Amino acid sequence: MSTNVIRYGPRPPEAQVDHEIDATKAPIATEAVTITYLTDPEIVAAVLPKPLEPAAEPLVRVQLQRVRIAGRPPFGSAVFSVTARHDGLRGDYPLFMPQSTEQSVTGGRETFGEPKKLGRIEVERDGERVTAAVERLGYQLIRMDGRVTGPAELPPDQVNTEFYFKFLRAPDGSGITDPHLVYGEYHRHYELLENIDGTVELGESPLDPVADIVIRRITSITWCRRRTVQVGRIAARVPQEWLLPYVHQRYDDPPQDAALSAAPGPEPARV
């Protein structure tokens, strides 16, 4: 009889660990470009599923990051979100969270309900010059070019909230299963914060239409180095009919996916 361990077999209780939770409890080291800009209030209102509501101002936050988690290779990450409120709590609602590795996509989607997809993320700094970009399926979606102009005031340690919806598509095509609103709480300590003078471009794509969230006025571009601990918790159960009109925010639409050509979309608009 073979004495080899069958690695697909059951594991003992001490080995039944969600390593995504373990990884995010340890401080996550990040270098990030963060862009904030104002868009139109009706745009923000249009993309928010209930029970989320628009915040006081239609602010968009775009983060392009180099991430290091203990025990994992470095990877690229981006978050494209609009501000929202739930039960008086202000936070960010991500529409698009491309990641450069499968491990980051799978862990974040299945554990926290983050709307992650595989993409190409570049964040580069050479002296005072900084460039950052996101590309997916041949389409350049986000690009920032700029120069660091000087230090910004370090913020105090803080907790930032992101709103996620955790659900799966029903296997019989009847909708989605067990939807919940999740609070992703990010406990952040900033080590460095600098201002950037730069330009931002949003590119067109049939699957990732970030260009629809138009830029009216850029309010800030910064470079930071920080450490983060992420905590997730279920905030509320959500009726599936509230989310069904928005499922396409997370999943690529198969007809559009099949229609993609190798040629990139139109040139992005420069702001």
MILUM-541019 format. One record per residue (C-alpha): residue in one letter; x, y, z. Coordinates in steps of 0.1 Angstrom, whole numbers, padded with zeros to 4 digits, always signed. Each point is the difference from the previous one (the first is absolute). Example, Ala and Ser with C-alpha at 12.3 -4.5 7.8 and 13.67 -1.06 7.14 Angstrom:
REM MILUM-541019
A+0123-0045+0078 S+0014+0034-0007 
END
This chain:
REM MILUM-541019
M+0000+0000+0000 S+0013+0034-0009 T+0010+0022+0030 N+0000+0032-0021 V-0021+0029+0013 I-0029+0007-0022 R+0001+0038+0000 Y-0036+0004-0014 G-0012-0020+0030 P-0014+0014+0033 R+0021+0021+0022 P+0001-0001+0038 P-0017+0029+0019 E+0033+0018+0007 A+0006+0002-0038 Q-0034+0013-0009 V+0010+0036-0002 D-0011+0028-0023 H+0034+0014-0010 E-0016+0031-0015 I-0012+0010+0035 D+0034-0007+0014 A+0018+0020-0027 T-0021+0031+0004 K+0003+0000+0038 A+0037+0005-0003 P+0010+0035-0011 I-0002+0004-0038 A+0028+0022-0014 T-0011+0022-0028 E+0014+0027-0022 A-0029+0017-0018 V-0011+0028-0023 T-0034+0013+0011 I-0021+0022-0023 T-0032+0017+0012 Y-0023+0019-0023 L-0035+0013-0001 T-0025-0015-0025 D-0038+0007-0005 P-0024-0008+0028 E-0023-0019-0023 I+0028-0023-0011 V+0007-0011+0036 A-0037-0004+0007 A-0003-0022-0031 V+0027-0025+0010 L-0010-0006+0037 P-0021-0031+0008 K-0023+0003+0030 P+0005+0003+0030 L+0029+0023-0010 E-0007+0037-0005 P+0020+0028-0015 A+0023+0020+0024 A-0001+0037+0004 E+0023+0006-0030 P+0005-0022-0032 L+0036-0009+0008 V+0019-0027-0019 R+0032-0016+0015 V+0025-0019-0022 Q+0028-0019+0016 L+0029-0016-0020 Q+0022-0020+0023 R+0031-0021+0005 V-0009-0025+0027 R+0022-0022+0022 I-0016-0026+0023 A+0022-0023+0021 G+0005-0034-0015 R-0012+0011-0035 P+0017+0015-0030 P-0006+0037-0006 F-0030+0008-0022 G-0018+0029-0016 S-0034+0011+0011 A-0025+0027-0009 V-0033+0013+0014 F-0024+0022-0019 S-0028+0011+0024 V-0027+0026+0006 T-0009+0014+0034 A-0032-0013+0016 R-0019-0003+0033 H-0016-0028+0020 D-0018+0006+0033 G+0018+0033+0004 L+0034-0015-0007 R+0020+0015-0028 G+0022-0022-0021 D+0011-0010-0035 Y-0019-0023-0023 P+0025-0016-0025 L-0012-0005-0035 F+0032-0015-0013 M+0029-0017+0019 P+0025-0015-0025 Q+0029-0020+0014 S+0031-0014-0016 T-0001-0035+0016 E-0026-0028+0001 Q+0006-0005+0037 S-0010+0036+0008 V-0031-0002-0022 T-0013-0033+0014 G+0007+0007+0037 G-0016+0035-0001 R-0031-0010-0019 E-0008-0032+0019 T+0009+0012+0035 F-0011+0036+0000 G-0022+0003-0032 E+0024+0025-0016 P-0008+0006-0037 K+0035-0011-0012 K+0011-0009-0035 L+0034-0008-0015 G+0017+0029-0016 R+0034+0016-0006 I+0010+0027+0025 E+0032+0021-0002 V+0011+0024+0027 E+0035+0015-0006 R+0020+0027+0017 D+0033+0014-0014 G+0011+0028+0023 E-0028+0026-0001 R-0017-0014-0031 V-0029-0024+0007 T-0021-0021-0025 A-0028-0024+0006 A-0023-0019-0023 V-0026-0027-0002 E-0005-0022-0031 R-0025-0028-0005 L-0007-0022-0031 G+0020+0023-0022 Y-0017+0032+0012 Q+0018+0027+0019 L-0025+0011+0026 I+0018+0023+0024 R+0032+0020-0004 M+0017+0026+0022 D+0032+0019-0009 G+0014+0025+0025 R+0027+0014+0022 V+0003+0002+0037 T-0001+0036+0011 G+0006-0004+0037 P-0011-0015+0033 A-0036+0000+0012 E-0011+0000+0036 L+0000-0036+0014 P-0035-0010+0010 P-0006-0016+0034 D-0006-0038+0002 Q-0035-0006-0014 V-0026-0026-0009 N-0013+0003-0036 T-0031-0020-0011 E-0008-0016-0033 F-0034-0015-0008 Y-0001-0034-0017 F-0029-0024-0010 K+0008-0036+0005 F-0021-0024-0021 L+0003-0027-0027 R-0021-0006-0031 A-0026-0027+0005 P+0009-0032-0019 D-0034-0003-0015 G+0000+0035-0014 S-0027+0012+0024 G+0020+0030+0013 I+0026+0002+0028 T+0005-0018+0032 D+0002+0012+0036 P+0009+0037-0006 H+0015+0020+0028 L+0014+0035+0004 V+0036-0002+0014 Y+0020+0027+0017 G+0036-0002-0009 E+0018+0020+0027 Y+0036+0012-0007 H+0020+0010+0030 R+0028+0022-0015 H+0032+0015+0012 Y+0017+0024-0024 E+0038+0002-0001 L+0003+0024-0029 L-0024+0023-0019 E+0010+0023-0029 N-0019+0021-0025 I+0001-0006-0037 D-0007+0024-0029 G-0012-0022-0029 T-0025-0010-0026 V-0025-0028+0001 E-0015-0019-0030 L-0030-0024+0001 G-0002-0023-0029 E-0030-0017-0017 S-0008-0037+0003 P-0032-0020-0006 L+0006-0021+0031 D+0015+0025+0024 P-0017+0034-0008 V+0019+0022+0025 A-0002+0028-0026 D-0037+0004+0008 I+0010+0013+0034 V+0010+0033-0016 I+0026+0023+0016 R-0013+0035+0008 R+0027+0012+0023 I+0031-0017+0014 T+0002+0008+0037 S+0033-0017+0009 I+0027-0024-0012 T+0024-0014+0026 W+0028-0026+0005 C+0000-0019+0033 R+0017-0027+0019 R-0022-0017+0026 R-0008-0031+0020 T-0035-0014+0002 V-0019-0027+0019 Q-0032-0011-0017 V-0031-0012+0019 G-0032-0012-0016 R-0034-0004+0015 I-0036-0006-0012 A-0021+0031+0005 A-0034-0010-0014 R-0018-0026-0020 V-0012+0015-0034 P-0030-0011-0021 Q+0012-0014-0033 E-0023+0023-0019 W+0020+0030+0012 L+0032-0015-0016 L-0012-0017-0031 P+0001+0031-0022 Y+0037+0005+0011 V+0015-0035-0004 H+0017+0011-0032 Q+0022+0023+0021 R+0019-0031+0012 Y-0003-0025-0028 D+0011+0005-0036 D-0029-0002-0023 P+0005-0031-0023 P-0014+0015-0032 Q+0023+0031+0004 D+0029-0022+0010 A-0004-0021-0032 A-0002+0031-0021 L+0033+0015+0012 S+0025+0004-0027 A+0038+0001+0004 A+0000+0037-0009 P-0002+0024+0030 G-0028+0024+0004 P-0001+0037-0008 E+0027+0023+0014 P-0007+0010+0036 A-0010+0035+0008 R+0027+0021+0017 V-0008+0022+0030 
END
